[in-house]
Amino acid sequence: MESHFSETVLGETAPLPVTLQQTDLRLRYSTQTPYRSSALYNIFLLERTAEEAFALFEQVAKTAAAQCNGRYKKICKDNQVQPIGHVKVISYKELLEYAGNKLGREFVGDVKKDIHFHDDYDDREKSLRITDSLMIHCRACPSHGDFICASLLSCCKFQRQRLCRILCRFC
């Protein structure tokens, strides 16, 4: 991943992405292994745009998903069990489109309104909760497989071009 994000301009090299926060998305404490989590990254850009940084993150996520699928299939084969799904990377835009088609645009709008109503959530938390809620409601997702990794680019006005998010969970 390091080489993908290396950027040098006029002799100045931007630091590599830094994980700001990595957490599961459960609202209450549980000793159960989480199946939904999020990570927030701080990215320093010199000449790249937020869209270019997002494309790099998406490329890395797709490569990781392919490696994960390969390892998972091998483990299943070695243990003589049938695989139950696969990891797939989709964008937030693709998730909105899928959710709108499956659940209806009005339902998606209601989910967004309900989450935006929480004044105790900042912009990052609202974005994560909207994505998480839509993915939970789209759980039975035969065209996308059983597991989905949704890449979400969020550019809130104070952190534009610095923050990319990766949200991984079951669909």
Residue frames relative to the residue before (quaternion, step in Angstrom):
aa qw qx qy qz dx dy dz
M 1.0000 0.0000 0.0000 0.0000 0.00 0.00 0.00
E 0.5791 0.6327 -0.3814 0.3448 3.58 0.99 -0.77
S 0.7005 0.4852 -0.2943 0.4329 3.58 0.76 -0.99
H 0.5921 0.5812 -0.3666 0.4211 3.60 1.10 -0.58
F 0.7821 0.3646 -0.1667 0.4770 3.57 0.96 -0.87
S 0.4508 0.6797 -0.4583 0.3533 3.57 1.28 0.02
E 0.0859 0.7864 -0.6034 0.1009 3.57 -0.84 1.02
T 0.0024 -0.7897 0.6124 -0.0365 3.56 -0.77 1.09
V 0.0221 0.7820 -0.6195 0.0653 3.55 -0.87 1.04
L 0.8511 -0.0388 -0.0222 0.5232 3.57 -0.82 1.07
G 0.7303 -0.4446 0.2246 0.4675 3.56 1.00 0.90
E 0.6182 0.5088 -0.3465 0.4887 3.61 1.27 -0.07
T 0.1624 -0.7863 0.5913 0.0760 3.57 -0.88 0.96
A 0.3957 -0.7129 0.5319 0.2285 3.54 -0.83 1.04
P 0.4938 -0.6345 0.4890 0.3383 3.61 -1.03 0.70
L 0.5751 -0.5793 0.4492 0.3630 3.55 -1.22 0.49
P 0.6637 -0.4936 0.3550 0.4357 3.64 -1.18 0.37
V 0.2066 -0.7637 0.6048 0.0909 3.53 -1.12 0.81
T 0.3920 -0.6998 0.5425 0.2495 3.57 -0.91 0.91
L 0.2512 -0.7836 0.5550 0.1215 3.57 -0.62 1.16
Q 0.7924 -0.0616 0.0966 0.5992 3.53 0.97 -0.88
Q 0.0236 0.7586 -0.6511 0.0108 3.54 -1.08 0.78
T 0.1704 0.8008 -0.5459 0.1778 3.55 -0.59 1.14
D 0.4792 -0.5975 0.5256 0.3702 3.54 -1.27 0.25
L 0.4879 -0.6972 0.4575 0.2581 3.58 -1.23 0.36
R 0.3640 0.7193 -0.5116 0.2974 3.58 1.16 0.43
L 0.4101 -0.7185 0.5098 0.2361 3.54 -1.03 0.77
R 0.7658 0.2443 -0.1425 0.5775 3.59 1.22 -0.45
Y 0.5975 -0.5687 0.4251 0.3726 3.56 -1.21 0.50
S 0.1090 0.7621 -0.6322 0.0877 3.55 -1.08 0.82
T 0.4135 -0.6956 0.5241 0.2656 3.56 -1.12 0.60
Q 0.4666 0.6751 -0.4347 0.3710 3.56 1.30 -0.06
T 0.5236 -0.6215 0.4785 0.3327 3.58 -1.07 0.73
P 0.3865 -0.7410 0.4917 0.2446 3.62 -0.69 1.00
Y 0.2279 -0.7638 0.5847 0.1510 3.55 -1.15 0.59
R 0.7027 0.3286 -0.2509 0.5791 3.57 1.30 0.15
S 0.1212 0.7899 -0.5926 0.1009 3.56 -0.87 0.91
S 0.1883 -0.7646 0.6026 0.1299 3.53 -1.30 0.23
A 0.1100 -0.7595 0.6358 0.0827 3.51 -1.29 0.41
L 0.1857 -0.7585 0.6167 0.0989 3.56 -1.02 0.86
Y 0.1299 -0.8060 0.5766 0.0304 3.54 -0.91 0.97
N 0.2684 -0.7107 0.6238 0.1839 3.52 -1.18 0.66
I 0.0424 -0.8029 0.5943 -0.0198 3.55 -0.72 1.10
F 0.2194 -0.7573 0.6026 0.1232 3.54 -0.83 1.01
L 0.1226 -0.8131 0.5686 0.0235 3.55 -0.66 1.13
L 0.2652 -0.7498 0.5828 0.1666 3.54 -1.04 0.77
E 0.8181 0.0165 0.0136 0.5746 3.58 0.68 -1.08
R 0.5621 0.6095 -0.3908 0.3998 3.57 1.16 -0.44
T 0.3996 -0.6783 0.5598 0.2587 3.52 -1.25 0.53
A 0.6686 -0.4646 0.3785 0.4404 3.57 -1.29 0.18
E 0.6381 0.5356 -0.3273 0.4460 3.58 1.01 -0.79
E 0.6466 0.5025 -0.3177 0.4779 3.60 1.02 -0.76
A 0.6399 0.5110 -0.3242 0.4736 3.60 0.99 -0.80
F 0.6320 0.5259 -0.3260 0.4665 3.58 1.00 -0.82
A 0.6443 0.5213 -0.3218 0.4578 3.60 0.94 -0.87
L 0.6341 0.5195 -0.3284 0.4692 3.60 1.04 -0.74
F 0.6523 0.5042 -0.3118 0.4723 3.58 0.93 -0.91
E 0.6533 0.5144 -0.3173 0.4561 3.57 0.94 -0.87
Q 0.6296 0.5291 -0.3247 0.4671 3.59 1.00 -0.82
V 0.6636 0.4901 -0.3009 0.4784 3.59 0.90 -0.91
A 0.6509 0.5152 -0.3170 0.4587 3.61 0.96 -0.84
K 0.6606 0.5017 -0.3116 0.4634 3.61 0.97 -0.81
T 0.6307 0.5169 -0.3290 0.4763 3.58 1.03 -0.75
A 0.6604 0.5016 -0.2995 0.4718 3.58 0.94 -0.91
A 0.6399 0.5215 -0.3257 0.4610 3.60 0.98 -0.82
A 0.6488 0.5108 -0.3215 0.4635 3.59 0.94 -0.84
Q 0.6513 0.5009 -0.3114 0.4775 3.60 0.98 -0.82
C 0.6384 0.5276 -0.3154 0.4632 3.57 0.98 -0.86
N 0.6572 0.5094 -0.3086 0.4619 3.59 0.93 -0.91
G 0.6537 0.5186 -0.3120 0.4544 3.57 0.97 -0.85
R 0.6714 0.4880 -0.2947 0.4736 3.57 0.90 -0.90
Y 0.6403 0.5351 -0.3165 0.4511 3.56 1.00 -0.89
K 0.6589 0.5037 -0.3096 0.4650 3.60 0.91 -0.90
K 0.6451 0.5184 -0.3208 0.4606 3.58 1.01 -0.80
I 0.6415 0.5116 -0.3221 0.4722 3.60 0.95 -0.85
C 0.6488 0.5121 -0.3160 0.4658 3.59 0.95 -0.87
K 0.6600 0.5041 -0.3051 0.4662 3.57 0.93 -0.90
D 0.6622 0.5148 -0.3015 0.4533 3.59 0.91 -0.94
N 0.7519 0.3629 -0.1955 0.5145 3.58 1.10 -0.69
Q 0.4165 -0.7562 0.4224 0.2761 3.55 1.36 0.26
V 0.4968 0.5976 -0.4668 0.4222 3.55 0.84 1.09
Q 0.5141 -0.6345 0.4844 0.3138 3.55 -1.22 0.52
P 0.4561 -0.6508 0.5195 0.3140 3.62 -0.93 0.77
I 0.3095 -0.7756 0.5237 0.1686 3.60 -1.06 0.68
G 0.8181 -0.0485 0.0274 0.5724 3.59 1.17 0.09
H 0.2652 -0.7419 0.5834 0.1970 3.51 -1.29 -0.31
V 0.4864 -0.6342 0.5165 0.3074 3.53 -1.30 0.41
K 0.0006 0.7802 -0.6250 0.0255 3.56 -0.94 0.90
V 0.3006 -0.7432 0.5737 0.1679 3.56 -1.07 0.76
I 0.0351 0.7762 -0.6282 0.0413 3.55 -0.90 0.98
S 0.4736 -0.6561 0.4994 0.3096 3.56 -1.19 0.44
Y 0.6552 -0.4824 0.3952 0.4264 3.55 -1.28 0.26
K 0.6246 0.5428 -0.3319 0.4529 3.58 1.01 -0.81
E 0.6586 0.4939 -0.3016 0.4808 3.59 0.98 -0.86
L 0.6251 0.5283 -0.3347 0.4671 3.59 1.04 -0.75
L 0.6497 0.5102 -0.3196 0.4642 3.60 0.92 -0.86
E 0.6527 0.5118 -0.3115 0.4638 3.57 0.96 -0.85
Y 0.6664 0.4961 -0.2977 0.4703 3.57 0.89 -0.96
A 0.6742 0.4921 -0.2969 0.4639 3.59 0.86 -0.96
G 0.6379 0.5304 -0.3266 0.4529 3.59 0.99 -0.80
N 0.6796 0.4778 -0.2824 0.4797 3.58 0.99 -0.84
K 0.7194 0.4479 -0.2522 0.4671 3.58 0.97 -0.87
L 0.8092 0.2973 -0.1209 0.4921 3.57 0.82 -1.01
G 0.5177 -0.6155 0.4202 0.4203 3.56 1.22 -0.49
R 0.5627 -0.6308 0.4271 0.3211 3.56 -1.02 0.84
E 0.6292 0.5414 -0.3399 0.4421 3.59 1.03 -0.76
F 0.6421 0.5182 -0.3228 0.4636 3.59 0.97 -0.84
V 0.6447 0.5138 -0.3172 0.4688 3.59 0.93 -0.91
G 0.6435 0.5192 -0.3114 0.4684 3.59 0.99 -0.83
D 0.6492 0.5151 -0.3121 0.4646 3.58 1.01 -0.81
V 0.6162 0.5353 -0.3416 0.4659 3.60 1.03 -0.79
K 0.6622 0.5044 -0.3014 0.4650 3.57 0.91 -0.93
K 0.6618 0.5082 -0.3075 0.4573 3.59 0.89 -0.92
D 0.6492 0.5276 -0.3217 0.4436 3.59 0.91 -0.90
I 0.7043 0.4528 -0.2702 0.4754 3.57 0.91 -0.88
H 0.6403 0.5177 -0.3311 0.4608 3.61 1.00 -0.71
F 0.5709 0.6103 -0.3633 0.4118 3.58 1.22 -0.47
H 0.6126 0.5593 -0.3439 0.4401 3.62 1.18 -0.53
D 0.2512 -0.7982 0.5330 0.1251 3.57 -0.26 1.25
D 0.6241 0.5536 -0.3435 0.4313 3.59 1.17 -0.46
Y 0.6148 0.5084 -0.3541 0.4880 3.63 1.26 -0.13
D 0.3174 -0.7049 0.5900 0.2332 3.58 -1.01 0.78
D 0.7522 -0.4016 0.2592 0.4535 3.60 -1.28 0.10
R 0.6464 0.5206 -0.3256 0.4529 3.57 0.97 -0.83
E 0.6742 0.4940 -0.2933 0.4641 3.58 0.86 -0.95
K 0.6313 0.5262 -0.3353 0.4606 3.59 0.97 -0.77
S 0.6512 0.5166 -0.3155 0.4578 3.59 0.92 -0.89
L 0.6723 0.4937 -0.2948 0.4663 3.57 0.92 -0.92
R 0.6742 0.5010 -0.2958 0.4550 3.60 0.93 -0.90
I 0.6184 0.5225 -0.3497 0.4714 3.61 1.02 -0.71
T 0.6692 0.4972 -0.2967 0.4658 3.57 0.86 -0.97
D 0.6599 0.5141 -0.3031 0.4564 3.57 0.87 -0.96
S 0.6710 0.5035 -0.3009 0.4536 3.58 0.86 -0.94
L 0.6655 0.4929 -0.3119 0.4658 3.59 0.89 -0.86
M 0.6650 0.4967 -0.3155 0.4599 3.59 0.96 -0.79
I 0.6126 0.5269 -0.3502 0.4737 3.60 1.06 -0.65
H 0.6933 0.4732 -0.2762 0.4681 3.59 0.90 -0.91
C 0.6991 0.4206 -0.2624 0.5153 3.61 1.18 -0.47
R 0.1848 0.8579 -0.4696 0.0966 3.57 1.29 0.27
A 0.7250 0.3490 -0.2340 0.5458 3.63 0.80 -0.88
C 0.1350 0.8305 -0.5041 0.1947 3.52 0.10 1.35
P 0.0742 -0.8663 0.4897 0.0654 3.63 0.55 1.08
S 0.6722 0.5048 -0.3252 0.4331 3.62 0.97 -0.64
H 0.7292 0.4010 -0.2385 0.5006 3.58 1.16 -0.45
G 0.5578 -0.5824 0.4148 0.4214 3.62 1.19 -0.16
D 0.6585 -0.5538 0.3593 0.3614 3.52 -1.31 0.11
F 0.7538 0.2795 -0.1664 0.5709 3.56 1.14 -0.54
I 0.0205 -0.7926 0.6092 0.0167 3.56 -1.00 0.73
C 0.1573 -0.7196 0.6661 0.1175 3.50 -1.17 0.70
A 0.1288 -0.8075 0.5726 0.0592 3.57 -0.47 1.14
S 0.2295 -0.7546 0.6016 0.1264 3.53 -0.79 1.02
L 0.0603 -0.8167 0.5729 -0.0328 3.51 -0.69 1.10
L 0.1463 -0.7640 0.6230 0.0822 3.54 -0.74 1.04
S 0.0239 -0.7936 0.6078 -0.0124 3.52 -0.71 1.04
C 0.0494 -0.7956 0.6038 -0.0006 3.53 -0.74 1.02
C 0.0518 -0.7887 0.6124 0.0176 3.58 0.14 1.19
K 0.6838 -0.5621 0.2775 0.3734 3.56 -1.08 0.75
F 0.6975 0.4683 -0.2829 0.4628 3.62 1.06 -0.60
Q 0.7894 0.2953 -0.1476 0.5175 3.59 1.12 -0.50
R 0.2012 0.8056 -0.5319 0.1660 3.58 1.15 0.50
Q 0.8421 0.1414 -0.1674 0.4928 3.55 -1.03 0.90
R 0.6845 0.4635 -0.3217 0.4616 3.62 1.11 0.35
L 0.7871 0.3336 -0.1602 0.4934 3.57 1.07 -0.49
C 0.0246 0.7562 -0.6534 0.0260 3.54 -0.83 1.01
R 0.1889 -0.7927 0.5714 0.0976 3.54 -1.06 0.69
I 0.1242 -0.7381 0.6555 0.1008 3.45 -1.18 0.61
L 0.0586 -0.7867 0.6145 -0.0026 3.55 -0.79 1.01
C 0.0297 -0.8095 0.5862 -0.0122 3.57 -0.60 1.10
R 0.2380 0.7591 -0.5799 0.1756 3.54 -0.95 0.86
F 0.6078 -0.4906 0.4486 0.4344 3.51 -1.34 0.00
C 0.3029 -0.6994 0.6006 0.2414 3.56 -1.21 0.37
